Structure formats: C-alpha cells, structure tokens
Amino acid sequence: MQFDDDADLDTSEVQDVRGSRIPGGKATVGGGIAGLIALILGLLFGVGPDQLGLSSGGSGTTATASSAAQVQQSCRTGQDANTREDCRIVAVVNSVQDYWGQEFRRRGGTYTDARTVLFTDRVGTPCGSATSAVGPFYCPGDRQVYLDLGFFDELRTKFGSSGGPFAQAYVVAHEYGHHVQGLMGTLSLSQDRQTGANSNAVKVELQADCYAGVWAHHATTTPDESTGRPLITSLTQADVRDGLDAAAAVGDDRIQERFQGRVTPESWTHGSAAQRRQWFTTGFRSGDMADCNTFR
C-alpha cells in the first residue's frame, strides 16, 4: 500500500495522546491474565468498553492532549505516511473518511467525521475507561475510535496475522464501519448483550468488516479533498491478502482455539474466521454498501 507523496495529511482527524496521563477512573481490565481473558472473549475490534462490562465509573473521563502530539508535528504529507506507522494511520483515517463523506453525499445523506485517538496503555472515554487489552474500539458516546498502536504487534505475535500496512488499514476501516453504523442507526442492534453465531453482535461486526471491504474497493479511486487525487496510489493483491489474513486471525473460532483449546459458538461476538473473510471480500468485490446487509 502506497500513498501519494505530495498529498497533505489532515492531522485534525487524529488526536495523539500517547504518553499522556488520563484523568478519572481506573480501567478494570489490566494486562496479563485479565488482558488475555479479554482477548479470548473476542473483544477485539469492538464497540465501547461499557457495552462489554469493562468500564469502571469514570464515564466523564476524556483523553487529554499530549505534550508530544507526535502526529501533528511529524505527519505532514503522504511521504510521511509511507515511512512512519503513526502517519500511515493518519492517512488511512483521511482516506476512509474521504470515501464515506463522498458516499453519504452521493446517497443524499450527511457524514459526520469521527476522530481517532492514539493512546498508550490506557485511556478514559465517555464509554468508560479501558486498557490496551480491550483492543481497538469505537465509542458511540463521543463518536471516536481508540487505538493503541502496540496492538498491531500483538496481531502478529499473539494471533498469527501476517501483519503489514494493509492489515493495519483494515483494523482502522473496520472501526469506521462502526461509525457508519452509528450514523445509520444499526449500531444499537449490538447492545442487546446477546452472544452466539447468529446474534446481532456478530452481525454488526461482520457488517463492519464488509464496510471495510467497501472502502478498500474504492481506496485507490477516492479523491483526496486537498489535491483531487487519490491519497492511496497503490493497493496490491498482497495487501488485500494481508487484510483478509488479519480478519481471519481475529475470528472468534481462531481466538478460542488458540487460547482456550476449544470452540464455543454460543459465546461468539464477532463471527468466525471464515465469516470475517467472507464479508470483507463481499464488500471489496462489490464496492457497494447495499451488499453489506448481514441481518438478512
């Protein structure tokens, strides 16, 4: 995956609070065994920690601005995105939101931007406090995506994903799929706290995978608002394979088999590896969000 070297990155869409002290309540999910349990339960790529019983009061806590604010200082152009991981996330966020903004307008709707918050170790949100163990998540309370970049190493080392820049892009695009669902009113269907292979929780997650695929289909043709040229200039089949591999690596069945030695479909919250690959592929092949109706 390559970005236009001369494109300007919009860092206002990413808040960098890495290294900041977070005020408010402490998260109840820590590292070690607690973090492993969270991963076993398939809490990756989820919706805010309050819906998962992982928050501890502190509902009013918010992330504070980092004195370093690395992305604002270092992520200026597409060339930076081609050389730095954090700048790559900025570029992907820009591309994803360029696409959805244009798609909503094409359909006669209005897309509202959502920021991504980069944090380290733990973060406070309107959805409650959480640690990195929860994995990337979208908080409906403030319509923001939360991401610790250290997760991408775990995606490779703990879950066996091949990794790669597009695997990271898939994670970001999946979370913005939840934002799209929030704007369209379907995200709330996952809040019935039911689990299982046919639960609304699984259907919501699979639809977010499909929306990630829809964005990927259009990634190299969506014009950047600052240049009129696509921000992403190249997306290869190898990139797409990395994305599919990442989707499969966090399938409920893969996670359960790896960490508990057995598969229990009745506790699924995100879908199987095969389902996650299938729905990302559906979106990628068609490029039409209308084909992402996982609730049929």
Residue pairs with C-beta under 8 A, 6 or more apart in sequence:
1 165
1 166
1 169
1 232
1 234
1 235
1 236
1 239
2 82
2 232
2 233
2 234
3 78
3 79
3 81
3 82
3 88
3 91
3 231
3 232
3 233
4 78
4 224
4 227
4 229
4 230
4 231
4 232
4 233
5 77
5 78
5 79
5 82
6 77
6 78
6 79
6 227
7 77
7 78
7 91
7 224
7 226
7 227
7 229
7 231
8 76
8 77
8 226
8 227
9 75
9 76
9 77
9 78
9 80
9 81
9 87
9 90
9 91
9 94
10 90
10 94
10 226
11 71
11 72
11 75
11 90
12 115
13 90
13 93
13 94
13 97
13 113
13 115
13 116
14 71
14 75
14 89
14 90
14 93
14 115
14 116
14 117
14 118
15 63
15 65
15 115
15 116
15 117
15 118
15 144
16 66
16 68
16 69
16 70
16 71
16 72
16 86
16 118
17 63
17 64
17 65
17 66
17 117
17 118
17 119
17 120
17 123
18 66
18 68
18 70
18 118
18 119
18 120
18 149
19 66
19 67
19 68
19 120
20 63
20 64
20 65
20 66
20 67
20 119
20 120
21 64
22 61
22 63
22 64
22 119
22 122
22 123
22 124
22 129
23 61
23 62
23 64
23 124
24 57
24 58
24 60
24 61
24 62
24 124
24 129
25 55
25 56
25 57
25 58
25 61
25 124
25 128
25 129
26 56
26 58
26 122
26 129
27 49
27 54
27 55
27 56
27 122
27 128
27 129
27 130
27 131
28 34
28 54
28 55
28 56
28 129
29 35
29 38
29 49
29 54
29 130
29 131
29 133
29 134
30 131
30 133
31 131
31 132
31 133
34 133
35 131
35 132
35 133
36 133
36 259
38 54
38 133
38 134
38 135
39 133
39 135
39 158
39 255
39 259
40 255
40 256
40 259
40 260
41 52
41 267
41 269
42 250
42 252
42 255
42 256
42 267
42 268
42 269
42 270
43 52
43 54
43 134
43 135
43 137
43 269
44 135
44 136
44 250
44 255
44 270
45 135
45 136
45 137
45 171
45 174
45 175
45 205
45 208
45 250
45 270
46 52
46 134
46 135
46 137
46 138
46 205
46 269
46 270
47 127
47 137
47 138
47 139
47 140
47 178
47 187
47 190
47 191
47 204
48 55
48 125
48 126
48 127
48 128
48 130
48 137
48 138
48 139
48 140
48 141
49 55
49 125
49 127
49 128
49 129
49 130
49 134
49 137
50 59
50 127
50 128
50 141
51 127
51 190
51 191
51 193
52 134
54 128
54 130
54 134
55 127
55 128
55 129
55 130
56 128
56 129
57 128
58 124
58 128
58 129
59 126
59 127
59 128
59 141
60 126
61 124
61 125
61 126
61 129
62 124
62 125
62 126
62 142
63 117
63 119
63 123
63 124
63 125
70 86
71 86
71 87
71 89
71 90
71 118
74 80
74 84
74 86
74 87
75 81
75 84
75 86
75 87
75 90
75 91
78 91
78 231
80 87
81 87
81 88
81 90
81 91
82 88
85 149
85 152
85 168
86 118
86 149
88 165
88 168
88 169
89 116
89 118
89 147
89 149
89 168
89 172
91 231
91 232
92 168
92 169
92 172
92 173
93 116
93 145
93 172
93 176
94 224
94 231
95 215
95 219
95 222
95 224
95 230
95 231
95 232
96 172
96 173
96 176
96 215
97 111
97 113
97 114
97 176
98 222
98 223
98 224
98 225
98 231
99 215
99 218
99 219
99 222
100 111
100 176
100 179
100 180
100 215
101 111
101 113
102 222
102 223
103 111
103 218
103 289
104 110
104 111
104 183
105 111
109 183
111 183
112 143
112 183
114 138
114 143
114 144
114 145
114 176
114 179
115 144
115 145
116 144
116 145
116 146
116 147
116 172
116 175
117 123
117 125
117 144
117 145
117 146
117 147
118 147
118 148
118 149
119 132
119 146
119 147
119 148
120 132
120 148
120 150
121 131
121 132
121 148
122 129
122 130
122 131
122 132
123 129
123 130
123 146
123 148
125 139
125 141
125 142
125 144
125 146
126 139
126 141
126 142
127 137
127 139
127 140
127 141
127 142
130 137
130 146
132 148
132 150
132 151
135 151
136 145
136 146
136 147
136 148
136 151
136 171
136 172
136 174
136 175
137 145
137 146
137 175
138 144
138 145
138 146
138 175
138 176
138 178
138 179
138 182
139 145
139 146
140 182
140 187
143 179
143 182
145 172
145 175
145 176
145 179
147 171
147 172
147 175
151 171
152 163
152 167
152 168
152 171
155 161
155 163
155 167
155 171
155 246
155 249
155 250
156 162
156 163
159 249
159 250
159 254
159 255
159 258
160 249
160 254
160 258
161 167
161 242
161 245
161 246
161 249
161 250
162 241
162 242
162 245
162 246
163 242
163 246
164 238
164 239
164 242
165 239
165 242
166 216
166 235
166 239
166 240
166 242
166 243
167 242
167 243
167 245
167 246
169 216
169 243
170 212
170 216
170 242
170 243
170 246
170 247
170 280
171 246
173 211
173 212
173 215
173 216
174 208
174 209
174 211
174 212
175 208
176 211
176 212
176 215
177 207
177 208
177 209
177 210
177 211
177 212
178 187
178 204
178 208
180 211
180 289
181 187
181 204
181 207
181 208
181 211
186 204
186 207
186 295
187 204
189 200
189 203
189 204
189 295
190 200
190 201
190 203
190 204
190 205
192 199
192 200
192 201
194 200
194 201
195 201
195 202
195 266
195 267
195 268
195 269
196 202
196 265
196 266
196 267
196 268
197 265
197 266
197 268
197 271
197 272
199 268
199 269
200 295
201 268
201 269
201 270
202 252
202 268
202 269
202 270
202 271
202 275
203 294
203 295
204 294
205 269
205 270
205 271
205 276
206 270
206 271
206 275
206 276
206 279
206 294
207 279
207 292
207 293
207 294
207 295
209 247
209 271
209 276
209 279
209 280
209 283
210 279
210 280
210 282
210 283
210 289
210 291
210 292
210 294
211 283
211 289
211 292
212 243
212 280
212 283
213 279
213 280
213 281
213 282
213 283
213 284
213 285
214 283
214 284
214 286
214 287
214 288
214 289
214 292
215 283
216 235
216 240
216 243
216 280
216 283
216 284
217 283
217 284
217 285
217 286
217 287
218 287
219 230
219 232
219 235
220 230
220 232
220 233
220 234
220 235
221 230
222 230
222 231
222 232
223 229
223 230
224 230
224 231
240 284
243 280
244 277
244 280
244 281
247 273
247 276
247 277
247 280
248 254
248 273
248 274
248 276
248 277
249 273
250 270
250 276
251 270
251 271
251 272
251 273
251 274
251 275
251 276
251 277
252 263
252 265
252 267
252 268
252 269
252 270
252 271
252 272
253 263
253 265
253 268
253 272
253 273
254 272
254 273
256 262
256 263
256 264
256 267
257 263
265 272
270 276
271 279
279 292
279 294
282 291
282 292
283 289
283 291
283 292
